[in-house]
């Protein structure tokens, strides 16, 4: 049989094999038998060099034409099998309701939270979460908060009516304790969430609000790392014109502790030069001991701030209660 006759036989066999394939793996197997390194078409192609010089042009042209036909048939059969694989294996009930685009938009507090979390993620922080109903150990004791601290008084904290005295968490720092109890260092987390305090003295306070806290624990962590992270996050969220200052303060779970003031065009628009925005500090050695970390080996910092405060600044809102009244006239502005 001449090479051209063999070529026609290979083409015919390839078309039959491709049509007989019932799935993509079977089609790939048929392709290999024809176009693979030892495939039937490849074997014929290798014989081209052994032909007399005057026969090569005609045979080469025929080989190229057949290869085009084979590849076209292969592509068409692959498209058919891919469509078949994508079809549901069970009957479809076309009377079911279809998917609808989401109606409405994100709440302004959700938008601000997403922006803050995104800024932390750029710095390598993971997001952690924990229960809103807490026990006194994780909310106070493990954070080095003494039993006579004012925050543990029922006038400041919502305690539930149960023998174990569960409470609505007053800060998201309790999640930091739970994470450190479960994970060895290094740790780099951010903790957004809702907190509760008996505080509705004015239009800037509410019994429930949202906090976001960051925790970074590793070897050799310093206050310089803390300041750099705080500055990067606030500039990402509130603009490059943000300026910060740090003032000494006291928190039972950090030492040294600092308050953070900031200023930018939004603050000056309110007629103020500086505005208190967050608290921070190096994690207290006693907190590390409470979770089983060696404070001689590990160091870390934590800082936290209210999300509502950031949202009020960003959108020029003076009454925090507007975020919780669900008035569509207010929410449509965002």
C-alpha distance (Angstrom), angle and dihedral (degrees) to the residues before:
residue distance angle dihedral
X1 . . .
X2 3.82 . .
X3 3.79 120.7 .
X4 3.81 91.3 -109.7
X5 3.80 91.2 53.9
X6 3.80 90.1 48.8
X7 3.80 88.7 49.8
X8 3.81 91.8 56.6
X9 3.79 89.9 48.2
X10 3.83 91.5 50.9
X11 3.82 91.0 49.7
X12 3.78 92.8 49.8
X13 3.80 91.7 47.6
X14 3.82 91.5 48.4
X15 3.81 92.6 52.5
X16 3.79 90.8 49.8
X17 3.84 92.4 47.3
X18 3.81 93.1 48.9
X19 3.80 91.5 48.9
X20 3.80 91.5 48.9
X21 3.83 93.3 53.6
X22 3.83 109.1 106.8
X23 3.80 98.6 -170.3
X24 3.80 141.4 18.2
X25 3.84 96.1 -95.1
X26 3.83 89.2 51.8
X27 3.79 90.1 49.4
X28 3.80 91.5 50.9
X29 3.81 89.0 51.4
X30 3.82 91.2 51.6
X31 3.80 89.9 47.8
X32 3.80 91.1 53.6
X33 3.82 91.2 51.2
X34 3.81 89.7 56.0
X35 3.82 108.3 28.2
X36 3.83 101.9 19.3
X37 3.77 124.6 109.3
X38 3.80 91.4 -85.1
X39 3.83 95.7 26.3
X40 3.76 122.7 135.4
X41 3.79 95.0 -109.0
X42 3.81 91.9 45.9
X43 3.82 90.5 53.4
X44 3.82 90.2 54.7
X45 3.80 91.1 46.8
X46 3.78 90.5 55.2
X47 3.83 90.2 54.9
X48 3.80 91.9 62.1
X49 3.79 92.1 86.5
X50 3.81 92.8 56.6
X51 3.81 94.0 56.7
X52 3.81 122.4 100.0
X53 3.79 111.6 -86.8
X54 3.82 93.8 -114.2
X55 3.87 92.2 55.1
X56 3.78 97.6 48.8
X57 3.84 99.5 81.8
X58 3.80 94.8 54.2
X59 3.79 94.4 42.5
X60 3.80 92.3 44.8
X61 3.80 90.5 52.5
X62 3.79 90.3 50.0
X63 3.81 91.6 48.8
X64 3.82 91.8 52.4
X65 3.81 92.3 47.9
X66 3.79 92.3 50.4
X67 3.81 91.8 46.6
X68 3.81 89.6 54.0
X69 3.81 90.7 51.3
X70 3.81 92.4 47.2
X71 3.82 93.4 49.3
X72 3.82 91.3 46.6
X73 3.79 91.1 51.9
X74 3.81 89.9 46.4
X75 3.83 92.1 51.6
X76 3.79 92.9 47.8
X77 3.81 93.0 50.0
X78 3.82 91.1 46.4
X79 3.81 90.5 54.1
X80 3.81 90.1 50.9
X81 3.80 92.9 50.1
X82 3.83 93.2 45.1
X83 3.79 89.7 53.4
X84 3.79 90.1 47.8
X85 3.83 90.9 50.8
X86 3.80 90.7 50.8
X87 3.80 94.3 53.1
X88 3.84 117.7 97.1
X89 3.77 115.1 -97.1
X90 3.80 91.6 -142.5
X91 3.81 128.6 54.5
X92 3.79 113.2 -84.2
X93 3.79 119.8 -127.0
X94 3.79 101.9 -141.0
X95 3.80 91.2 -173.9
X96 3.83 90.6 71.7
X97 3.82 116.0 104.5
X98 3.80 113.7 -95.6
X99 3.77 129.0 -129.2
X100 3.76 115.1 -77.0
X101 3.76 128.5 -159.4
X102 3.78 113.2 -105.1
X103 3.79 113.0 -91.0
X104 3.78 118.8 -135.9
X105 3.78 129.7 7.3
X106 3.78 142.3 -90.6
X107 3.78 119.3 -68.3
X108 3.83 111.4 -109.1
X109 3.81 90.8 -116.0
X110 3.81 89.8 53.5
X111 3.81 90.8 50.1
X112 3.80 92.5 51.1
X113 3.82 92.2 45.6
X114 3.81 90.9 51.0
X115 3.81 90.9 50.3
X116 3.81 92.7 49.9
X117 3.82 92.9 46.9
X118 3.81 89.8 48.2
X119 3.82 89.8 54.2
X120 3.82 90.9 51.7
X121 3.80 92.6 46.6
X122 3.79 89.7 56.6
X123 3.81 86.6 60.6
X124 3.80 93.2 50.9
X125 3.81 100.6 -97.2
X126 3.80 122.3 147.6
X127 3.82 122.4 -145.8
X128 3.82 118.5 -113.7
X129 3.80 130.2 -171.5
X130 3.78 137.3 -168.5
X131 3.81 144.3 172.9
X132 3.80 122.1 -61.0
X133 3.82 90.6 -149.3
X134 3.79 104.5 67.3
X135 3.80 141.0 173.6
X136 3.78 124.4 -118.1
X137 3.80 92.8 -109.7
X138 3.79 96.8 61.5
X139 3.79 94.7 36.1
X140 3.81 98.5 43.7
X141 3.82 120.3 -5.1
X142 3.80 98.0 53.0
X143 3.81 88.8 46.2
X144 3.80 91.4 59.1
X145 3.80 93.1 -109.0
X146 3.84 109.0 151.1
X147 3.79 122.4 -129.2
X148 3.83 92.4 -110.6
X149 3.81 94.8 51.9
X150 3.84 111.9 128.4
X151 3.84 91.2 -126.6
X152 3.82 88.6 67.1
X153 3.78 93.0 57.4
X154 3.81 117.9 105.9
X155 3.80 88.4 -123.4
X156 3.81 89.0 67.3
X157 3.81 104.7 29.5
X158 3.81 133.3 51.0
X159 3.82 107.1 -124.1
X160 3.79 119.1 -170.8
X161 3.79 121.0 -129.3
X162 3.81 100.0 -104.3
X163 3.78 136.5 110.5
X164 3.81 93.6 -111.8
X165 3.83 90.9 54.1
X166 3.81 98.3 -128.3
X167 3.78 114.6 -173.6
X168 3.77 143.2 -166.5
X169 3.80 104.0 -98.7
X170 3.78 114.7 -102.5
X171 3.80 94.2 -156.4
X172 3.79 139.6 6.4
X173 3.81 91.1 -113.9
X174 3.80 87.3 97.0
X175 3.81 87.5 71.6
X176 3.80 89.6 56.7
X177 3.79 89.4 58.1
X178 3.80 92.1 49.1
X179 3.81 91.5 49.6
X180 3.82 93.5 48.7
X181 3.81 90.6 48.5
X182 3.80 90.1 57.1
X183 3.81 102.9 35.2
X184 3.79 134.3 51.0
X185 3.81 119.1 -133.9
X186 2.95 143.4 -56.6
X187 3.80 95.8 72.6
X188 3.77 129.4 170.4
X189 3.81 113.2 173.8
X190 3.77 141.2 150.3
X191 3.81 119.7 -151.4
X192 3.81 119.6 -159.1
X193 3.78 119.0 179.2
X194 3.77 151.2 121.5
X195 3.81 120.4 -76.2
X196 3.80 134.1 -174.5
X197 3.80 133.6 -139.9
X198 3.78 134.7 160.5
X199 3.78 93.2 -110.9
X200 3.79 126.6 122.7
X201 3.76 99.8 132.0
X202 3.80 95.4 136.3
X203 3.80 145.7 -9.7
X204 3.82 91.9 -70.9
X205 3.83 96.0 56.6
X206 3.79 132.1 65.6
X207 3.85 133.7 177.3
X208 3.80 88.8 -118.6
X209 3.78 126.4 34.4
X210 3.79 140.5 144.5
X211 3.78 130.3 -96.1
X212 3.76 133.9 -174.0
X213 3.78 121.7 -159.5
X214 3.76 134.4 -175.3
X215 3.81 127.5 -150.3
X216 3.79 126.7 -171.9
X217 3.82 121.5 179.2
X218 3.80 124.8 175.3
X219 3.77 142.1 116.1
X220 3.79 114.8 -60.7
X221 3.82 98.0 6.9
X222 3.82 111.2 164.4
X223 3.79 141.6 -172.9
X224 3.80 86.1 -101.9
X225 3.82 89.2 64.3
X226 3.79 89.2 50.4
X227 3.80 94.3 51.0
X228 3.78 93.1 46.7
X229 3.80 92.9 51.2
X230 3.80 93.9 46.2
X231 3.79 91.4 50.3
X232 3.81 93.1 48.0
X233 3.82 93.0 50.2
X234 3.80 96.4 47.1
X235 3.78 93.2 46.4
X236 3.80 89.8 50.1
X237 3.82 92.0 50.8
X238 3.81 103.5 33.8
X239 3.80 104.8 25.0
X240 3.79 140.4 -89.0
X241 3.82 93.0 -80.5
X242 3.83 91.1 72.1
X243 3.79 116.0 123.8
X244 3.81 122.3 -169.9
X245 3.77 136.2 -160.1
X246 3.80 128.4 -171.5
X247 3.81 123.6 -143.0
X248 3.82 127.4 -170.1
X249 3.80 112.7 -103.9
X250 3.81 141.3 156.6
X251 3.79 128.7 -104.8
X252 3.79 120.8 160.4
X253 3.83 93.2 -134.9
X254 3.82 100.0 48.0
X255 3.81 133.2 54.9
X256 2.96 119.6 -146.2
X257 3.80 95.0 25.6
X258 3.79 127.1 -164.9
X259 3.78 139.8 -171.2
X260 3.78 116.7 -142.2
X261 3.80 122.4 -140.3
X262 3.75 121.8 -173.9
X263 3.77 139.0 -173.2
X264 3.77 136.4 -166.9
X265 3.79 138.6 138.3
X266 3.82 91.9 -66.0
X267 3.80 92.4 55.7
X268 3.80 93.1 46.8
X269 3.80 88.8 49.4
X270 3.81 86.7 62.2
X271 3.81 89.1 56.1
X272 3.81 93.8 -107.2
X273 3.77 131.1 116.0
X274 3.83 98.6 -154.4
X275 3.80 133.9 14.5
X276 3.79 128.0 -162.4
X277 3.80 107.0 -121.0
X278 3.82 112.3 162.0
X279 3.78 149.5 0.7
X280 3.78 125.4 -129.6
X281 3.78 146.1 154.4
X282 3.78 147.8 146.7
X283 3.80 112.4 -61.1
X284 3.80 110.5 -97.3
X285 3.85 113.6 -110.6
X286 3.80 89.6 -127.2
X287 3.81 90.5 59.5
X288 3.81 89.3 54.2
X289 3.79 90.8 50.2
X290 3.82 90.2 49.7
X291 3.82 90.7 59.0
X292 3.81 95.6 39.7
X293 3.83 99.4 -101.6
X294 3.78 119.5 137.6
X295 3.84 105.9 -123.0
X296 3.80 89.4 -158.7
X297 3.81 89.2 63.2
X298 3.79 104.6 30.8
X299 3.78 132.2 49.1
X300 3.76 131.1 176.7
X301 3.74 148.7 160.2
X302 3.79 136.9 -131.8
X303 3.76 133.7 -167.1
X304 3.79 135.3 173.9
X305 3.77 141.3 -177.8
X306 3.79 141.5 176.6
X307 3.79 117.8 -91.4
X308 3.80 92.2 -152.5
X309 3.80 90.3 59.9
X310 3.80 90.6 55.9
X311 3.83 91.9 45.9
X312 3.80 92.0 49.1
X313 3.79 90.3 52.7
X314 3.78 94.9 45.0
X315 3.81 95.3 49.1
X316 3.80 100.2 31.0
X317 3.83 94.5 -115.8
X318 3.79 118.6 159.5
X319 3.82 101.6 -175.3
X320 3.83 118.2 61.0
X321 3.80 91.3 -162.8
X322 3.82 90.7 72.4
X323 3.81 89.0 73.6
X324 3.82 91.0 62.8
X325 3.81 104.4 38.5
X326 3.84 93.5 79.5
X327 3.78 91.1 -140.4
X328 3.81 104.9 166.6
X329 3.81 90.4 -152.4
X330 3.79 87.9 63.6
X331 3.81 97.1 40.0
X332 3.83 94.4 49.3
X333 3.80 89.1 67.4
X334 3.81 90.6 72.1
